[in-house]
Amino acid sequence: MAEIEDLAMKVVHAYEDSYFDRAKRDVFDTLFNRYLGMVDLAGDIDPYEAVVSLGRQYRTEFDQFVKILSERKLI
């Protein structure tokens, strides 16, 4: 499980670092809506906790989420 938490931290830090880059932020927002919406229907969970929940509850989708971010060189 430590792998999930480590990757979640990388995702959140990358999102925060890229926040003011409109193109990168749009990609993050699109992926967050698509994947994190599975575990955070109301959109009110802390992003770190949502990513961790995704990894614990939907491992296949979590892996795809991380893969897309890696392919786009966002993490």
N, C-alpha and C positions, 0 to 999 in steps of 0.2 A: 504493500500500500504506500510505502514511502515514495515510490516512483510517481504515483498519481499526485501526491502533494508537491513533489519537486516540479513536475511539469505544470501543475496549476500555478505555482509561484512564478515560473518562467512566463507563462501566458499573461498573467496579470501585470507583471513588470514590463513586458513587451508592449502591452496595451497602453499602460501609463506613459511609457517612453515615446510611443508613437501617436499619442492623443492629438497633438497639434498638427500632424501631417494628415490632411483631410483624406487623401487616397487610402492610406493605411488604416485610418480610423474607420472609414466606410467598410473596408474588408472585415475588420474586427467586428463591427456592429452587425454586419450581415451574418457572420458565422456565429456570433453570440446569440442572435435572434433564432437562428436555425437550430443550434445545438443546445444552448443553455436554456432555451424555452422548454425543453423537455423536462427539466427539473425545477424550473422557476417560472411557473405560469404567470404569476403576477409581476415578475420583473423586479422584485424587491430584495432578493438575496444578494449578499456581497458577491462580487464576481469570483473571488477565490473559492468561496464555499460552493458556488454553483458549479465551477469547473471540477472541484473535488467530488461533488455529488454526481455529476455526469460520469466521472471515471468509475465510481463505485457502483452506480446503478445501470449504466449503459456502456460497458467497456468497449464494445465494438464501435459505437458512435464516438466515444472519447478518442479512440485511436485514430479514427478518420478525421476528427476535428484537429488533433495535433498534427497529423500528416499534412493536411491542407495548410496549416499555419507554417509548417516547416518548408513545404514546397514553395510557398510564396516568400520565404526567407523573412518571416515575421517573428519567428522564435529560433 
